[in-house]
Amino acid sequence: MSLFSKKQKNKFAEKSWQGRQSRVVSLKPRKKEKKPKKGFSRFLFWLLFLAFLGICAYLMIFSPFIEISSISIEGNREISSIEIKNSLENLFSEKYFGVFPKGSFFLVNQKGISGAIRNVSNRLQVISVEKRFPASVKVKLNELKAEIAWCSGGVCYFVDKGGLVYAGSNMSEEDLCNSGFLVLVDDSAQPVDKGKKMIDSDFIQFLEDTAKLVIDDLGLQIAGSFHTPGESSSEASVPVAEGWILKISSEYPKNEAKKIIQTLFERDLNEETRKNLEYLDLTVKNKIYYKFRSEESGDDEKTEDQSEKAKG
């Protein structure tokens, strides 16, 4: 027997599961965890959100707090501010589709204001509309002034200094002349477009200079409307109270035309001679033409035409 006995080997092989931590496995089916329901909360969120938007929309449109109560007008000269404000107040008292107030701060717009102001006068143009929260509006205007009246095809229109045809007239050509307007008749009878520039501003200035030439420089009176062959023409005919017509072109400077006519009146065409004058023509630069009407003389009523004369 040996002093040291050999260590006996384990008779049984170590199992693979031995030495590992044990785990209890339940055979019962696991219960599914309940997830919170999101559908209702989402519905509630949108409901509250839409309610909030509805309240805001109501306050922005229907609240008396933002109804226009202060109106400021600038730029008008002859047309009364009270008349303009009354027209705008009538506009703001109306409703879109019978529901939405036109006077609500957020619904007031330049297009609506322009329409209301045109009802007062076609001479008024809206330059800008400035809204000031919560209930004020400031309207800047340009008040057009009729520089001349332009008649074409039997219909007359008002034209401002820049040549813009801005409104029609319910007055006749004769009534406009009697009212002191400088009336220009387009003999071509072309249609006129309101709201467009139809006459050059330089031609309007030429017409006014011609009127001053006849009245102030020559001491004569104008007896009716100016006439022009067409809107693009540089010529105009002016009836003079003595019974003859002055034909003149914008090619002639006013001072030069004044000197030529005055010299001709002193030399050949005195007041007595002008009684039979038919026309005086300054449409060709550096020349002047004039013609006498036919004269009846003797018992046999023979007519003698004097030839047209040219003075260079």
Secondary structure, DSSP 8 states (H G I E B T S, - for coil): --SS------SS---TTTTS-------S----------HHHHHHHHHHHHHHHHHHHHHHHT-GGGB--EEEEES-SSS-HHHHHHHHHHHHTSEETTTEETTBTTT--HHHHHHHHHHH-TTEEEEEEEEETTTEEEEEEEE----EEEEETTEEEEE-TTSBEEEE-SS-HHHHHHTT--EEEETT-----TTSB-S-HHHHHHHHHHHHIIIIIS---B-S-EEES-TT--EEEEEBTTS-EEEEETTS-HHHHHHHHHHHHHHT--TTGGGGEEEEEE-STT-EEEEE--EEETTTTEEE----EEE-
